[in-house]
């Protein structure tokens, strides 16, 4: 049995060039607490969590102007 056999929703992922705002919207609209981040070749680069976004805001950075690779 593969994961695809039991999954019923598509995986949401973003690239390292996505804005922090985009990630926040994915989380808000999808009910996620984290979003996987993929490199150009599709390999996992990391995961951005709600806490990562809160730290970004606390540092005074704009979610619109901050890319994932800056988090």
Secondary structure, 3 states (H helix, E strand, C coil): CCHHHHCCCCCCEEECCCEHHHHHHHHHHHCCCEEEEECCCCCEEEEEEHHHHHHHHHCCCCCCCCEHHHC
